[in-house]
Amino acid sequence: MDVNLAMTRLTEITFIFPNDHQNEKEWNRTFGALLMGIPNCRELNFMPVSEKNLPSTSFRATSVNYPQIVLGTSLPIQAVFGCVSIRNGIDLAGTWEQLAETEAIDNVLKSSEVPNDHSITALYARLKGHLIDMDHSGVNIPVPLFEKSKWEELTQKLSQITNIYRYPGEEWPFIIPANEEEFQADITDFSAPRTLKFELVYDEYNALPILQFALITDLSRNELEEAFPHPYGYAIPGLEDIFRSVMVDSPWSKDVLIRIDLYYKGNEAELTDWETGEWLVKSGGRINY
């Protein structure tokens, strides 16, 4: 690995949400409360299991028009698809407002029935106390909004600054947190979970960008199907034995969708090759340009 490229190494992935209007503030507050219920979340930062691994993942809200993804690297990156962008930068001045008000959110829920809808409030109410971790975050980039050459340029640049791996048979590459030695060579240690991963999807099926968050729960498949019945919840074909998906309404739903993938309760005594990253590393292989 070129020493100059190593200096630009990706240190953090930050999701930034608009926070100017009251409905945006309320949505951010509830989504923030949902994330803060995950044990690994500290002030809306998710650090890898090993403190030497990079990147970390964080969430912020500030004065922007649409959700953005900001990459902590000095390598110039600018990818725009619809109203969403992925860019490099360190200017993360925004913070989530009134995160401590989870009690107020809970009191509102107690005063009325949990709505049967796609609201962030309904999601929070059904998942409170049942979240263990976040496996990965990600973004779906619609093919009509992003030329193939730009997609290839984006993955090429990411391969210079982080450990990114193919998902076999699909255009779904994953960034896996890794230490400096693994960045220079490759990942060979599969003894611990590799969270949070970050997924990029070159999406030929959806017309709008999708921000996706894969949450690990302590609920069984039956429990999640009962909590999120059709049409509020659904299974992605081929992945129905792994998680159940929920589309969540937001103030920006006309321009960008938000999907929550809820992983079923797993076997705590045994790590899978997905959790450790081994399957992606060995079956997909690292992307190198």
Rosetta blueprint (number, residue, H / E / L):
1 M L
2 D L
3 V H
4 N H
5 L H
6 A H
7 M L
8 T L
9 R L
10 L L
11 T L
12 E E
13 I E
14 T E
15 F E
16 I E
17 F E
18 P E
19 N L
20 D L
21 H L
22 Q H
23 N H
24 E H
25 K H
26 E H
27 W H
28 N H
29 R H
30 T H
31 F H
32 G H
33 A H
34 L H
35 L H
36 M H
37 G L
38 I L
39 P L
40 N L
41 C E
42 R E
43 E L
44 L L
45 N E
46 F E
47 M L
48 P L
49 V L
50 S L
51 E L
52 K L
53 N L
54 L E
55 P L
56 S E
57 T E
58 S E
59 F E
60 R E
61 A E
62 T E
63 S L
64 V L
65 N L
66 Y L
67 P L
68 Q E
69 I E
70 V E
71 L E
72 G L
73 T L
74 S L
75 L L
76 P L
77 I L
78 Q E
79 A E
80 V E
81 F E
82 G L
83 C L
84 V E
85 S E
86 I E
87 R E
88 N E
89 G L
90 I L
91 D L
92 L L
93 A L
94 G L
95 T L
96 W L
97 E L
98 Q L
99 L L
100 A L
101 E L
102 T H
103 E H
104 A H
105 I H
106 D H
107 N H
108 V H
109 L H
110 K H
111 S L
112 S L
113 E L
114 V L
115 P L
116 N L
117 D L
118 H L
119 S L
120 I H
121 T H
122 A H
123 L H
124 Y H
125 A H
126 R H
127 L H
128 K L
129 G L
130 H L
131 L E
132 I E
133 D E
134 M E
135 D E
136 H E
137 S E
138 G E
139 V E
140 N E
141 I E
142 P E
143 V H
144 P H
145 L H
146 F L
147 E L
148 K H
149 S H
150 K H
151 W H
152 E H
153 E H
154 L H
155 T H
156 Q H
157 K H
158 L H
159 S H
160 Q H
161 I H
162 T L
163 N L
164 I E
165 Y E
166 R E
167 Y E
168 P L
169 G L
170 E E
171 E E
172 W E
173 P E
174 F E
175 I E
176 I L
177 P L
178 A E
179 N L
180 E H
181 E H
182 E H
183 F H
184 Q H
185 A L
186 D L
187 I L
188 T L
189 D L
190 F L
191 S L
192 A L
193 P L
194 R L
195 T L
196 L L
197 K E
198 F E
199 E E
200 L E
201 V E
202 Y E
203 D E
204 E L
205 Y L
206 N L
207 A L
208 L L
209 P L
210 I E
211 L E
212 Q E
213 F E
214 A E
215 L E
216 I E
217 T E
218 D L
219 L L
220 S L
221 R H
222 N H
223 E H
224 L H
225 E H
226 E H
227 A H
228 F L
229 P L
230 H L
231 P L
232 Y L
233 G E
234 Y E
235 A L
236 I L
237 P L
238 G L
239 L L
240 E L
241 D L
242 I L
243 F E
244 R E
245 S E
246 V E
247 M E
248 V E
249 D L
250 S L
251 P L
252 W L
253 S L
254 K L
255 D L
256 V L
257 L E
258 I E
259 R E
260 I E
261 D E
262 L E
263 Y E
264 Y L
265 K L
266 G L
267 N L
268 E L
269 A L
270 E L
271 L L
272 T L
273 D L
274 W L
275 E L
276 T L
277 G L
278 E H
279 W H
280 L H
281 V H
282 K H
283 S H
284 G H
285 G L
286 R E
287 I L
288 N L
289 Y L
